[in-house]
Amino acid sequence: MLTPGELAARLNRLVLSILLVGHQRCEPGWRHTLRTIKHHSFWLIVKGRGHFTINGTRFPAEPGKLFFFNPGMQVSRDSDEGNPLEYYFVRFHCTEAYEEKEQWVIGQPGGAEFPFHGMYSVHNVPQLISLIEHLDTLWKRRGHMNALRRKIALYEFFLALLTDFRAQKIAGDTTAAIEMTQDYMINHYRDPLTLEQMAQMAGLSVSHYSRLFKKCIGYSPIDYLNHLRMDRAKELLVLSDYRLKAIAGSVGYTDEFYFSRIFKKIVGVPPREYANRHRVASGGKK
């Protein structure tokens, strides 16, 4: 998928002409058999369930899904019997026309490649519904002023869509950054890691990083790191004869007394008591 910026650049090279705008409530069991698409169009699903097949690939049709159909696509569409679809649609023509280096570039009518195709998941559904409802209202009104308003409303819809995609990308990049620091902790829990270091690695402020980490992982970053260290310490306490100071050092603590306090806080018993209980239970030596 193109980035939001790349999609905007493609749209800026196109001139769009609206052919039809509508709102459809399907009957139970509604179905469009396989056909070749002749016009550009998009459908925003607002209610119900169904399935659309595009060039042999089957997609769920449900609220939050936006479908773009371009000429030449092989498409079939159906609605669930007990939960029929409701959707808004816009049909349009597009052609390339833009200025570059003080020269106009004019494409052949119908020859422009539209940058959206297939199914997209959108998050800010209420805003998109509001915009397309406005466009539907304008479609029912005649006159040159309303024709201009319709064009503006269509571009506002595309701008809102690109803003939605950008928000999704930022959220996805942030989640990836959080998971990256999580993996780093797993592999470097012995090192003297700090909250500031992890936040810097994720490219976030300390407060924002801490908030997002807890939302994604369920622990604060420091609690997560401490739990990682305690899990490894429990293994060493049960399976080795290392002294407590050596075990503390091996999991990232220079002070064995601080290690013991954290261990008791998380596990519920002091390290030596834990070792005695579990070595006996597993048949090891005390």
Summary of the structure (lengths in Angstrom):
residues: 286
radius of gyration: 29.1
end to end distance: 59.9
largest distance: 91.5
contacts: 816
relative contact order: 0.10
helix: 48%
strand: 24%
